[in-house]
């Protein structure tokens, strides 16, 4: 774990939030930027280090969002910046499918090493998580000769037209954006907090499988996409046995089993990939967000025979696997291994469990706290019930932002408080942020 940062790792407010410079920028933003690009907090950032962001007014803010899981190794890592700068001075672009370069190959080699499964694997590099999912759909369809695609209830797979069809909730991502592609199905998942009491993971998987058989047809399904930990869905972690049962079903029926690890992968969950916490082995894995320390890069990695089913030229894109982004990714891989950041994610999990694990027993507005690694959620409910409480969540987020703590919303009902901090965050910052949030939890629970 790094012992020094360019910004002191402490919360420090020198103005109200948003401050005067942020308010000025926000006025300019309203005049120039589409309102469709909405923001959670109108606080404009200037720089950062580790788990702290510094806004344009000089306030030091605890970041428990990481740009939705991107800066897993911390903000503005100096080694990643240096690796990217060095590469930018040598070569910024040629397009791998025209004249290739070594960085792309090295990233693919590393992905073959760290993704689950003891078999030959190949990769394709692209720009974003949604683009990775789209390519995984194309690859699975080409390999199987089937059309139907299934995703789990509460899933979030992206904002392109195809991936919006795979995303569960209609608001705000899908509203008014259709029509969407056909033969995309949403199937029941395991959601222990909201499932019938006592339902096991195997029973939940049998429910999923029955839905596939009766509503889609197992022989019609090209791929089943799963998020081992659903991030935007509300940090939903299915019950033990769920994914193993689904993986067996897919293998027996010629269905490509895809683990969407865009948010939970690359050390965030306390493993390289969150599916490793189960006994399931995916055929394909999608990677993005934390892979390149803030530079745009994503990947599809999987069984060589599946990945190679696509004809040359059938997949690719102008900027996919860009030399600068791949240089950053190679440095991220190095830092995670050298500095033991998978173990650091496990430390963050223990710190969150110790600090906020009892919230459900202390605050009537909290239905459940759950998480793994540096990925936690608190289900916000109407006191004394399990009913979602989106108004309460909004009040918590606004209170936190006004006091220098950035947290995220999540959940199909906008009722889950989501934490995705850097794995280098200290226990002291976790404690300080929790104290700020508890002020509003106590008020809402009164």
Protein Blocks (a to p, Z undefined) as FASTA:
>chain_A
ZZbdfbdcddddfbdcddfklmmmmmmmmmmpcfklccfblcdcfbdchjbccdfkopac
ddfklnnoilmnoghifklmmmmmmmmmmogbgojmlmgcfklmmmmmmmmmmpgcjddd
dddddfbfklmmmmmmmmmmmmnopabdcddehiafbjbfklmmmpmblbfklgopaccd
ehiacdddddfklmcehiafklmmmmmmmmmmmmnopmlpmbdcddfbafknoopacdeh
klmmmmmmmmmnopacdddfklmgghlnopablklmpmbdcfbdcdehjlnoopacdddd
ddfklmmmpcghiaccfkgopaklmmmmmmmmmmmmmnopmmmmmmmmmmmmmmmmmmmm
mpmkbmbdcdehjadcdddddehiabdcfklmmmmmmmmmmnopacddedjklpaccddd
dfkbcfklmmmmmmmmmmmmmmmmZZ
